[in-house]
Amino acid sequence: MAAYITYSKQIKKFNYQLGLRAESSKYNGTLINKGQKFSNEFPFSLFPSAFATYKLTEKQDLQLNYSRKINRPNFFQLIPFIDYSDSLNLSKGNPNLVPEFTNLLELSYQNQLSNGHNLLSTVYFKNTNDLIARYQYPEKNPNTSAKPDTILLTSYANASQTYSYGLEFTSKDKITKIWDITSNLNLFNVILKAGNLPGGVDNQQLSWFFKINNNFKLSNKYSMQLSGDYQAKTLVQPGGGGGFMGMRFGGGNMPSAQGYIKPYYGIDFSIRRDFLKNNAASLTLQISDIFRTRLNSSYTESVYFIQESDRRRDPQVLRLNFNWRFGKIDVSLLKRKNMRSEMESGQQSMQGAGQ
């Protein structure tokens, strides 16, 4: 359950928005073949937010943002039953997990350098308490007839907290009439405190992330997109706007209380054909990870073991998407509040056309 309220006002060159959200959730689960049940309930919590913008000139402005956010453990991280689908890597959830609570503070400077060239610079600080992290430990083999009698079990636990701070640059540049580039560079440092867990360690890592997106408007009907990204060695995967996206069940790497995420990179391509009146319909052909380089890899170490793991999720997927828009679109509803959202929308315009 959730409820929220916002208030905004503009005073000459200064405008602000205040918000308050309340949320609560509850999980119930049953292992049908054994009749075992578990549940977890998270009470109501409050999440304030504040956004203030000052217009320096017609082409420059400053923005100061604060928000408190929550990331609740998902259903698979809570299930307390052992997953035997991979006999060499048994795993189970932890029903005692509590949500992550994050405070994010950002100071941004936006400058429209010239026609077709925009730059957004952001300094940010983020603190997350009770970070949900992957955690491995030795345990008695549940299969008493098998050897060895002790196995390494993968689960999830709440690390004490993380601190991250960094500098992010996002730019959008129109190179020619048919070609524009959106690029993002994120330089950040993460301090992870996981010494509260047996075998866990306090760790720190300076890292960086880069993404570039090329859009080509070949004609009124055809457009093309070529994008690539690179992530350096890190403790937590980065996300836009100084945020972080710890990948969860189903793919990617999530934070580890005992190691780090290895570097990776990948390149994607798509081409789109618009047709019908006012280009109301489109076909988009996409291929992800063209060179099959996007490998989710991690290194984990404790007093019990050293482990390196690699996982490839949805490699080189080829998709053909069809999209047909009915009725009229009220473009005023699609306006973005800041430049970053506009850029992210541009990066995803072709990929999201058929979804």
C-alpha atoms as a printed R data frame, in Angstrom:
    type eleno elety resid chain resno      x       y       z
1   ATOM     1    CA   MET     A     1  0.000   0.000   0.000
2   ATOM     2    CA   ALA     A     2  1.168   3.504  -0.717
3   ATOM     3    CA   ALA     A     3 -0.053   7.100  -0.573
4   ATOM     4    CA   TYR     A     4  1.677  10.336  -1.492
5   ATOM     5    CA   ILE     A     5  1.202  14.084  -1.573
6   ATOM     6    CA   THR     A     6  3.150  16.820  -3.394
7   ATOM     7    CA   TYR     A     7  3.239  20.605  -3.304
8   ATOM     8    CA   SER     A     8  5.020  22.877  -5.767
9   ATOM     9    CA   LYS     A     9  5.426  26.620  -6.232
10  ATOM    10    CA   GLN     A    10  7.363  29.076  -8.403
11  ATOM    11    CA   ILE     A    11  8.705  32.424  -7.220
12  ATOM    12    CA   LYS     A    12 10.300  34.357 -10.095
13  ATOM    13    CA   LYS     A    13 13.491  32.430 -10.985
14  ATOM    14    CA   PHE     A    14 13.095  29.984  -8.116
15  ATOM    15    CA   ASN     A    15 10.750  27.018  -8.006
16  ATOM    16    CA   TYR     A    16 10.463  24.095  -5.649
17  ATOM    17    CA   GLN     A    17  8.509  20.924  -5.048
18  ATOM    18    CA   LEU     A    18  7.944  19.117  -1.756
19  ATOM    19    CA   GLY     A    19  6.648  15.589  -1.451
20  ATOM    20    CA   LEU     A    20  5.795  12.984   1.144
21  ATOM    21    CA   ARG     A    21  5.053   9.323   0.488
22  ATOM    22    CA   ALA     A    22  3.932   6.570   2.868
23  ATOM    23    CA   GLU     A    23  4.346   2.888   2.021
24  ATOM    24    CA   SER     A    24  3.770  -0.523   3.555
25  ATOM    25    CA   SER     A    25  3.973  -4.117   2.278
26  ATOM    26    CA   LYS     A    26  3.412  -7.700   3.374
27  ATOM    27    CA   TYR     A    27  4.598 -11.048   2.026
28  ATOM    28    CA   ASN     A    28  2.975 -14.477   2.485
29  ATOM    29    CA   GLY     A    29  4.392 -17.679   1.006
30  ATOM    30    CA   THR     A    30  3.708 -21.429   1.086
31  ATOM    31    CA   LEU     A    31  5.825 -24.352  -0.086
32  ATOM    32    CA   ILE     A    32  2.915 -26.372  -1.489
33  ATOM    33    CA   ASN     A    33  4.486 -29.847  -1.542
34  ATOM    34    CA   LYS     A    34  5.530 -29.582   2.125
35  ATOM    35    CA   GLY     A    35  2.887 -27.240   3.486
36  ATOM    36    CA   GLN     A    36  5.559 -24.944   4.955
37  ATOM    37    CA   LYS     A    37  4.639 -21.271   5.267
38  ATOM    38    CA   PHE     A    38  6.452 -18.027   5.906
39  ATOM    39    CA   SER     A    39  5.543 -14.349   5.993
40  ATOM    40    CA   ASN     A    40  7.112 -10.956   6.448
41  ATOM    41    CA   GLU     A    41  5.502  -7.590   7.038
42  ATOM    42    CA   PHE     A    42  7.040  -4.143   6.692
43  ATOM    43    CA   PRO     A    43  5.130  -1.397   8.538
44  ATOM    44    CA   PHE     A    44  4.328   2.052   7.169
45  ATOM    45    CA   SER     A    45  7.371   4.257   6.562
46  ATOM    46    CA   LEU     A    46  7.571   7.894   5.475
47  ATOM    47    CA   PHE     A    47  9.645   9.103   2.529
48  ATOM    48    CA   PRO     A    48 10.079  12.876   2.167
49  ATOM    49    CA   SER     A    49 11.486  14.549  -0.944
50  ATOM    50    CA   ALA     A    50 12.450  18.087  -1.887
51  ATOM    51    CA   PHE     A    51 13.481  19.566  -5.247
52  ATOM    52    CA   ALA     A    52 14.572  23.172  -5.693
53  ATOM    53    CA   THR     A    53 15.669  24.861  -8.933
54  ATOM    54    CA   TYR     A    54 17.122  28.330  -9.473
55  ATOM    55    CA   LYS     A    55 17.336  29.708 -13.017
56  ATOM    56    CA   LEU     A    56 20.673  31.506 -13.351
57  ATOM    57    CA   THR     A    57 20.159  32.569 -16.976
58  ATOM    58    CA   GLU     A    58 18.009  31.513 -19.896
59  ATOM    59    CA   LYS     A    59 20.445  28.662 -20.540
60  ATOM    60    CA   GLN     A    60 21.720  27.784 -17.063
61  ATOM    61    CA   ASP     A    61 20.164  26.609 -13.818
62  ATOM    62    CA   LEU     A    62 21.052  25.006 -10.497
63  ATOM    63    CA   GLN     A    63 19.068  22.235  -8.858
64  ATOM    64    CA   LEU     A    64 19.295  20.817  -5.342
65  ATOM    65    CA   ASN     A    65 17.465  17.542  -4.663
66  ATOM    66    CA   TYR     A    66 16.919  15.378  -1.604
67  ATOM    67    CA   SER     A    67 14.947  12.152  -1.385
68  ATOM    68    CA   ARG     A    68 14.536   9.187   0.920
69  ATOM    69    CA   LYS     A    69 13.883   5.884  -0.805
70  ATOM    70    CA   ILE     A    70 13.263   2.246   0.022
71  ATOM    71    CA   ASN     A    71 14.202  -1.032  -1.620
72  ATOM    72    CA   ARG     A    72 12.339  -3.966  -0.137
73  ATOM    73    CA   PRO     A    73 13.673  -7.518  -0.515
74  ATOM    74    CA   ASN     A    74 11.906  -9.299  -3.332
75  ATOM    75    CA   PHE     A    75  9.947 -12.520  -2.937
76  ATOM    76    CA   PHE     A    76 12.822 -14.747  -4.085
77  ATOM    77    CA   GLN     A    77 15.234 -13.189  -1.587
78  ATOM    78    CA   LEU     A    78 12.809 -13.990   1.234
79  ATOM    79    CA   ILE     A    79 11.881 -17.613   0.419
80  ATOM    80    CA   PRO     A    80 13.584 -19.722   3.136
81  ATOM    81    CA   PHE     A    81 13.612 -22.956   1.097
82  ATOM    82    CA   ILE     A    82 16.731 -24.293  -0.607
83  ATOM    83    CA   ASP     A    83 16.883 -23.994  -4.398
84  ATOM    84    CA   TYR     A    84 18.387 -27.197  -5.856
85  ATOM    85    CA   SER     A    85 18.195 -26.146  -9.525
86  ATOM    86    CA   ASP     A    86 22.005 -25.829  -9.573
87  ATOM    87    CA   SER     A    87 23.469 -28.732  -7.612
88  ATOM    88    CA   LEU     A    88 26.878 -27.029  -7.408
89  ATOM    89    CA   ASN     A    89 25.503 -23.715  -6.115
90  ATOM    90    CA   LEU     A    90 22.680 -24.237  -3.638
91  ATOM    91    CA   SER     A    91 20.858 -21.098  -2.561
92  ATOM    92    CA   LYS     A    92 17.998 -19.979  -0.363
93  ATOM    93    CA   GLY     A    93 16.352 -16.781   0.747
94  ATOM    94    CA   ASN     A    94 16.364 -15.118   4.132
95  ATOM    95    CA   PRO     A    95 12.890 -14.337   5.567
96  ATOM    96    CA   ASN     A    96 14.488 -12.081   8.180
97  ATOM    97    CA   LEU     A    97 15.704  -9.528   5.647
98  ATOM    98    CA   VAL     A    98 14.659  -5.939   6.248
99  ATOM    99    CA   PRO     A    99 14.335  -3.231   3.567
100 ATOM   100    CA   GLU     A   100 17.123  -0.919   2.501
101 ATOM   101    CA   PHE     A   101 16.584   2.758   3.350
102 ATOM   102    CA   THR     A   102 18.465   5.292   1.265
103 ATOM   103    CA   ASN     A   103 19.092   9.019   1.601
104 ATOM   104    CA   LEU     A   104 20.186  10.723  -1.625
105 ATOM   105    CA   LEU     A   105 21.421  14.309  -1.937
106 ATOM   106    CA   GLU     A   106 22.262  15.835  -5.339
107 ATOM   107    CA   LEU     A   107 23.481  19.232  -6.533
108 ATOM   108    CA   SER     A   108 23.188  19.684 -10.314
109 ATOM   109    CA   TYR     A   109 24.258  22.361 -12.773
110 ATOM   110    CA   GLN     A   110 22.651  22.416 -16.216
111 ATOM   111    CA   ASN     A   111 24.007  24.428 -19.120
112 ATOM   112    CA   GLN     A   112 22.730  24.680 -22.680
113 ATOM   113    CA   LEU     A   113 26.122  25.460 -24.175
114 ATOM   114    CA   SER     A   114 24.740  26.180 -27.645
115 ATOM   115    CA   ASN     A   115 21.989  24.985 -29.935
116 ATOM   116    CA   GLY     A   116 22.095  21.194 -29.883
117 ATOM   117    CA   HIS     A   117 24.621  20.936 -27.035
118 ATOM   118    CA   ASN     A   118 23.577  20.421 -23.404
119 ATOM   119    CA   LEU     A   119 25.568  19.476 -20.316
120 ATOM   120    CA   LEU     A   120 24.363  18.348 -16.899
121 ATOM   121    CA   SER     A   121 26.922  18.055 -14.067
122 ATOM   122    CA   THR     A   122 25.919  16.463 -10.766
123 ATOM   123    CA   VAL     A   123 27.669  16.045  -7.436
124 ATOM   124    CA   TYR     A   124 25.930  13.509  -5.217
125 ATOM   125    CA   PHE     A   125 26.087  11.743  -1.875
126 ATOM   126    CA   LYS     A   126 24.161   8.615  -1.012
127 ATOM   127    CA   ASN     A   127 23.818   6.628   2.201
128 ATOM   128    CA   THR     A   128 22.055   3.253   2.353
129 ATOM   129    CA   ASN     A   129 21.321   1.477   5.625
130 ATOM   130    CA   ASP     A   130 20.773  -2.302   5.773
131 ATOM   131    CA   LEU     A   131 22.009  -2.857   2.209
132 ATOM   132    CA   ILE     A   132 20.724  -6.192   0.854
133 ATOM   133    CA   ALA     A   133 23.807  -8.126  -0.236
134 ATOM   134    CA   ARG     A   134 24.656 -11.595  -1.449
135 ATOM   135    CA   TYR     A   135 26.200 -13.641   1.360
136 ATOM   136    CA   GLN     A   136 27.810 -17.089   1.261
137 ATOM   137    CA   TYR     A   137 28.652 -19.424   4.119
138 ATOM   138    CA   PRO     A   138 29.388 -23.136   4.727
139 ATOM   139    CA   GLU     A   139 26.558 -25.343   5.972
140 ATOM   140    CA   LYS     A   140 25.849 -29.005   6.493
141 ATOM   141    CA   ASN     A   141 24.830 -30.682   3.239
142 ATOM   142    CA   PRO     A   142 21.015 -31.116   3.323
143 ATOM   143    CA   ASN     A   143 21.487 -34.243   1.189
144 ATOM   144    CA   THR     A   144 22.877 -36.568   3.873
145 ATOM   145    CA   SER     A   145 23.637 -39.314   1.344
146 ATOM   146    CA   ALA     A   146 25.843 -37.075  -0.790
147 ATOM   147    CA   LYS     A   147 29.417 -35.935  -0.452
148 ATOM   148    CA   PRO     A   148 30.894 -33.664   0.665
149 ATOM   149    CA   ASP     A   149 29.033 -33.395   3.958
150 ATOM   150    CA   THR     A   150 29.506 -29.604   3.993
151 ATOM   151    CA   ILE     A   151 28.429 -27.323   1.158
152 ATOM   152    CA   LEU     A   152 28.687 -23.609   0.349
153 ATOM   153    CA   LEU     A   153 25.261 -21.993   0.574
154 ATOM   154    CA   THR     A   154 24.367 -18.690  -1.111
155 ATOM   155    CA   SER     A   155 21.826 -16.465   0.597
156 ATOM   156    CA   TYR     A   156 21.120 -12.803   1.321
157 ATOM   157    CA   ALA     A   157 21.814 -10.632   4.348
158 ATOM   158    CA   ASN     A   158 21.636  -7.006   5.433
159 ATOM   159    CA   ALA     A   159 25.046  -5.395   5.477
160 ATOM   160    CA   SER     A   160 25.433  -2.565   7.954
161 ATOM   161    CA   GLN     A   161 25.472   0.319   5.456
162 ATOM   162    CA   THR     A   162 27.078   1.870   2.392
163 ATOM   163    CA   TYR     A   163 28.250   5.372   1.615
164 ATOM   164    CA   SER     A   164 28.788   6.509  -1.938
165 ATOM   165    CA   TYR     A   165 29.689   9.843  -3.422
166 ATOM   166    CA   GLY     A   166 30.657  10.924  -6.877
167 ATOM   167    CA   LEU     A   167 30.539  13.229  -9.856
168 ATOM   168    CA   GLU     A   168 28.386  12.570 -12.909
169 ATOM   169    CA   PHE     A   169 28.380  14.228 -16.339
170 ATOM   170    CA   THR     A   170 25.539  13.782 -18.821
171 ATOM   171    CA   SER     A   171 25.617  15.471 -22.216
172 ATOM   172    CA   LYS     A   172 23.487  15.529 -25.325
173 ATOM   173    CA   ASP     A   173 25.094  16.775 -28.528
174 ATOM   174    CA   LYS     A   174 23.705  17.139 -32.015
175 ATOM   175    CA   ILE     A   175 26.669  16.342 -34.259
176 ATOM   176    CA   THR     A   176 24.945  16.614 -37.631
177 ATOM   177    CA   LYS     A   177 21.406  16.973 -38.910
178 ATOM   178    CA   ILE     A   178 20.863  13.207 -38.700
179 ATOM   179    CA   TRP     A   179 23.200  12.232 -35.835
180 ATOM   180    CA   ASP     A   180 23.077  13.027 -32.109
181 ATOM   181    CA   ILE     A   181 24.981  11.540 -29.175
182 ATOM   182    CA   THR     A   182 23.975  11.150 -25.542
183 ATOM   183    CA   SER     A   183 26.808  10.238 -23.180
184 ATOM   184    CA   ASN     A   184 27.101   9.638 -19.453
185 ATOM   185    CA   LEU     A   185 30.227   9.443 -17.275
186 ATOM   186    CA   ASN     A   186 29.890   8.546 -13.595
187 ATOM   187    CA   LEU     A   187 32.945   8.708 -11.286
188 ATOM   188    CA   PHE     A   188 32.162   7.405  -7.812
189 ATOM   189    CA   ASN     A   189 33.559   5.926  -4.621
190 ATOM   190    CA   VAL     A   190 31.711   3.292  -2.570
191 ATOM   191    CA   ILE     A   191 32.343   2.471   1.091
192 ATOM   192    CA   LEU     A   192 30.656  -0.813   2.056
193 ATOM   193    CA   LYS     A   193 30.446  -1.779   5.732
194 ATOM   194    CA   ALA     A   194 29.645  -5.503   5.972
195 ATOM   195    CA   GLY     A   195 31.797  -6.425   8.965
196 ATOM   196    CA   ASN     A   196 28.610  -7.018  10.936
197 ATOM   197    CA   LEU     A   197 28.227 -10.369   9.102
198 ATOM   198    CA   PRO     A   198 30.361 -13.431   9.925
199 ATOM   199    CA   GLY     A   199 32.907 -13.633   7.120
200 ATOM   200    CA   GLY     A   200 31.851 -10.217   5.802
201 ATOM   201    CA   VAL     A   201 34.322  -7.333   5.465
202 ATOM   202    CA   ASP     A   202 34.350  -3.558   5.320
203 ATOM   203    CA   ASN     A   203 35.463  -2.536   1.854
204 ATOM   204    CA   GLN     A   204 36.039   0.526  -0.302
205 ATOM   205    CA   GLN     A   205 36.349   0.910  -4.076
206 ATOM   206    CA   LEU     A   206 36.859   3.856  -6.422
207 ATOM   207    CA   SER     A   207 35.127   3.139  -9.720
208 ATOM   208    CA   TRP     A   208 33.603   4.599 -12.874
209 ATOM   209    CA   PHE     A   209 30.869   3.918 -15.408
210 ATOM   210    CA   PHE     A   210 30.482   5.188 -18.987
211 ATOM   211    CA   LYS     A   211 27.663   4.910 -21.503
212 ATOM   212    CA   ILE     A   212 27.292   6.374 -24.975
213 ATOM   213    CA   ASN     A   213 24.252   6.317 -27.217
214 ATOM   214    CA   ASN     A   214 24.279   7.234 -30.917
215 ATOM   215    CA   ASN     A   215 20.975   8.078 -32.630
216 ATOM   216    CA   PHE     A   216 20.751   8.341 -36.415
217 ATOM   217    CA   LYS     A   217 17.672   9.791 -38.141
218 ATOM   218    CA   LEU     A   218 18.211   8.235 -41.572
219 ATOM   219    CA   SER     A   219 14.950   9.525 -43.058
220 ATOM   220    CA   ASN     A   220 11.394  10.367 -42.080
221 ATOM   221    CA   LYS     A   221 10.704   6.636 -41.814
222 ATOM   222    CA   TYR     A   222 13.983   5.057 -40.698
223 ATOM   223    CA   SER     A   223 16.089   5.590 -37.566
224 ATOM   224    CA   MET     A   224 18.963   3.664 -36.043
225 ATOM   225    CA   GLN     A   225 20.622   3.423 -32.640
226 ATOM   226    CA   LEU     A   226 24.067   2.172 -31.585
227 ATOM   227    CA   SER     A   227 24.945   2.189 -27.880
228 ATOM   228    CA   GLY     A   228 27.686   0.877 -25.632
229 ATOM   229    CA   ASP     A   229 28.587   0.880 -21.949
230 ATOM   230    CA   TYR     A   230 31.517   0.023 -19.705
231 ATOM   231    CA   GLN     A   231 31.572  -0.586 -15.970
232 ATOM   232    CA   ALA     A   232 34.855  -0.742 -14.085
233 ATOM   233    CA   LYS     A   233 35.502  -2.949 -11.050
234 ATOM   234    CA   THR     A   234 33.042  -1.943  -8.330
235 ATOM   235    CA   LEU     A   235 31.227  -3.007  -5.172
236 ATOM   236    CA   VAL     A   236 27.821  -1.775  -6.327
237 ATOM   237    CA   GLN     A   237 26.519  -1.310  -9.869
238 ATOM   238    CA   PRO     A   238 25.932   2.335 -10.827
239 ATOM   239    CA   GLY     A   239 22.791   3.908 -12.170
240 ATOM   240    CA   GLY     A   240 21.885   7.270 -13.641
241 ATOM   241    CA   GLY     A   241 21.726  10.406 -11.549
242 ATOM   242    CA   GLY     A   242 24.099   9.232  -8.861
243 ATOM   243    CA   GLY     A   243 21.811   6.355  -7.985
244 ATOM   244    CA   PHE     A   244 22.719   2.690  -7.890
245 ATOM   245    CA   MET     A   245 20.941  -0.307  -9.280
246 ATOM   246    CA   GLY     A   246 21.855  -3.409  -7.382
247 ATOM   247    CA   MET     A   247 20.677  -6.115  -9.760
248 ATOM   248    CA   ARG     A   248 18.385  -8.641  -8.142
249 ATOM   249    CA   PHE     A   249 17.006 -12.102  -8.836
250 ATOM   250    CA   GLY     A   250 17.008 -13.103 -12.484
251 ATOM   251    CA   GLY     A   251 20.268 -11.617 -13.715
252 ATOM   252    CA   GLY     A   252 23.093  -9.186 -13.227
253 ATOM   253    CA   ASN     A   253 25.260  -8.706 -10.178
254 ATOM   254    CA   MET     A   254 24.031  -7.497  -6.826
255 ATOM   255    CA   PRO     A   255 26.290  -6.211  -4.034
256 ATOM   256    CA   SER     A   256 28.342  -8.836  -2.212
257 ATOM   257    CA   ALA     A   257 29.297  -8.637   1.459
258 ATOM   258    CA   GLN     A   258 32.484 -10.585   0.668
259 ATOM   259    CA   GLY     A   259 33.902  -9.392  -2.638
260 ATOM   260    CA   TYR     A   260 33.453  -7.222  -5.704
261 ATOM   261    CA   ILE     A   261 31.902  -7.071  -9.175
262 ATOM   262    CA   LYS     A   262 34.325  -7.492 -12.082
263 ATOM   263    CA   PRO     A   263 34.433  -5.046 -15.036
264 ATOM   264    CA   TYR     A   264 32.199  -5.630 -18.034
265 ATOM   265    CA   TYR     A   265 31.156  -3.921 -21.265
266 ATOM   266    CA   GLY     A   266 28.675  -4.413 -24.080
267 ATOM   267    CA   ILE     A   267 27.344  -2.960 -27.341
268 ATOM   268    CA   ASP     A   268 23.716  -2.932 -28.558
269 ATOM   269    CA   PHE     A   269 22.104  -2.035 -31.889
270 ATOM   270    CA   SER     A   270 18.587  -1.361 -33.150
271 ATOM   271    CA   ILE     A   271 16.867  -0.067 -36.282
272 ATOM   272    CA   ARG     A   272 13.291   1.206 -36.564
273 ATOM   273    CA   ARG     A   273 10.857   1.668 -39.446
274 ATOM   274    CA   ASP     A   274  7.848   3.976 -38.945
275 ATOM   275    CA   PHE     A   275  4.763   3.698 -41.132
276 ATOM   276    CA   LEU     A   276  1.017   4.454 -41.430
277 ATOM   277    CA   LYS     A   277 -0.437   7.950 -41.124
278 ATOM   278    CA   ASN     A   278  1.589  10.279 -38.866
279 ATOM   279    CA   ASN     A   279  4.006   7.368 -38.260
280 ATOM   280    CA   ALA     A   280  1.497   5.852 -35.848
281 ATOM   281    CA   ALA     A   281  3.017   2.360 -36.189
282 ATOM   282    CA   SER     A   282  6.578   1.088 -36.131
283 ATOM   283    CA   LEU     A   283  8.702  -2.048 -36.385
284 ATOM   284    CA   THR     A   284 11.925  -2.201 -34.376
285 ATOM   285    CA   LEU     A   285 14.660  -4.785 -34.813
286 ATOM   286    CA   GLN     A   286 17.047  -4.996 -31.850
287 ATOM   287    CA   ILE     A   287 20.120  -7.044 -31.047
288 ATOM   288    CA   SER     A   288 21.737  -6.862 -27.625
289 ATOM   289    CA   ASP     A   289 25.355  -7.594 -26.671
290 ATOM   290    CA   ILE     A   290 26.555  -7.803 -30.285
291 ATOM   291    CA   PHE     A   291 30.026  -9.147 -29.422
292 ATOM   292    CA   ARG     A   292 28.883 -11.361 -26.519
293 ATOM   293    CA   THR     A   293 31.017  -9.469 -24.004
294 ATOM   294    CA   ARG     A   294 28.427  -8.602 -21.350
295 ATOM   295    CA   LEU     A   295 29.354 -11.198 -18.723
296 ATOM   296    CA   ASN     A   296 28.189 -10.809 -15.125
297 ATOM   297    CA   SER     A   297 31.241 -11.783 -13.085
298 ATOM   298    CA   SER     A   298 32.132 -11.469  -9.422
299 ATOM   299    CA   TYR     A   299 34.904 -12.358  -6.997
300 ATOM   300    CA   THR     A   300 34.034 -13.551  -3.491
301 ATOM   301    CA   GLU     A   301 36.402 -14.330  -0.634
302 ATOM   302    CA   SER     A   302 36.114 -15.222   3.059
303 ATOM   303    CA   VAL     A   303 38.013 -17.258   5.626
304 ATOM   304    CA   TYR     A   304 36.134 -20.311   4.300
305 ATOM   305    CA   PHE     A   305 36.599 -20.009   0.534
306 ATOM   306    CA   ILE     A   306 37.646 -18.080  -2.566
307 ATOM   307    CA   GLN     A   307 35.152 -18.125  -5.426
308 ATOM   308    CA   GLU     A   308 34.950 -16.560  -8.878
309 ATOM   309    CA   SER     A   309 31.622 -16.775 -10.684
310 ATOM   310    CA   ASP     A   310 30.474 -15.871 -14.191
311 ATOM   311    CA   ARG     A   311 26.919 -15.653 -15.439
312 ATOM   312    CA   ARG     A   312 25.562 -14.696 -18.810
313 ATOM   313    CA   ARG     A   313 21.914 -13.636 -18.984
314 ATOM   314    CA   ASP     A   314 20.024 -13.229 -22.282
315 ATOM   315    CA   PRO     A   315 23.160 -13.048 -24.477
316 ATOM   316    CA   GLN     A   316 22.767 -11.687 -27.999
317 ATOM   317    CA   VAL     A   317 18.984 -11.565 -27.933
318 ATOM   318    CA   LEU     A   318 17.350 -10.627 -31.241
319 ATOM   319    CA   ARG     A   319 13.934  -8.950 -30.900
320 ATOM   320    CA   LEU     A   320 11.387  -7.719 -33.420
321 ATOM   321    CA   ASN     A   321  8.903  -5.339 -31.816
322 ATOM   322    CA   PHE     A   322  5.692  -3.917 -33.285
323 ATOM   323    CA   ASN     A   323  4.109  -0.773 -31.882
324 ATOM   324    CA   TRP     A   324  0.839   0.895 -32.889
325 ATOM   325    CA   ARG     A   325 -0.370   4.088 -31.191
326 ATOM   326    CA   PHE     A   326 -4.129   4.644 -31.033
327 ATOM   327    CA   GLY     A   327 -5.782   8.039 -30.643
328 ATOM   328    CA   LYS     A   328 -4.065  11.312 -29.873
329 ATOM   329    CA   ILE     A   329 -1.197  11.827 -27.471
330 ATOM   330    CA   ASP     A   330 -1.242  14.777 -25.083
331 ATOM   331    CA   VAL     A   331  2.402  15.820 -25.298
332 ATOM   332    CA   SER     A   332  2.055  18.033 -22.227
333 ATOM   333    CA   LEU     A   333  1.785  14.885 -20.133
334 ATOM   334    CA   LEU     A   334  5.167  13.729 -21.409
335 ATOM   335    CA   LYS     A   335  7.157  16.787 -20.393
336 ATOM   336    CA   ARG     A   336 10.156  16.045 -18.187
337 ATOM   337    CA   LYS     A   337 11.075  17.916 -15.064
338 ATOM   338    CA   ASN     A   338 14.788  18.020 -15.810
339 ATOM   339    CA   MET     A   339 17.344  17.420 -18.497
340 ATOM   340    CA   ARG     A   340 18.445  14.016 -17.195
341 ATOM   341    CA   SER     A   341 15.003  12.521 -17.728
342 ATOM   342    CA   GLU     A   342 14.926  13.884 -21.262
343 ATOM   343    CA   MET     A   343 18.267  12.280 -22.026
344 ATOM   344    CA   GLU     A   344 17.291   8.925 -20.598
345 ATOM   345    CA   SER     A   345 14.084   9.086 -22.612
346 ATOM   346    CA   GLY     A   346 16.120   9.720 -25.742
347 ATOM   347    CA   GLN     A   347 18.366   6.757 -25.052
348 ATOM   348    CA   GLN     A   348 15.394   4.450 -24.664
349 ATOM   349    CA   SER     A   349 13.151   5.844 -27.423
350 ATOM   350    CA   MET     A   350 13.979   3.157 -29.958
351 ATOM   351    CA   GLN     A   351 14.380   0.273 -27.534
352 ATOM   352    CA   GLY     A   352 11.037   1.016 -25.918
353 ATOM   353    CA   ALA     A   353  9.140   1.508 -29.132
354 ATOM   354    CA   GLY     A   354  7.667  -1.963 -29.132
355 ATOM   355    CA   GLN     A   355  7.165  -2.489 -25.454
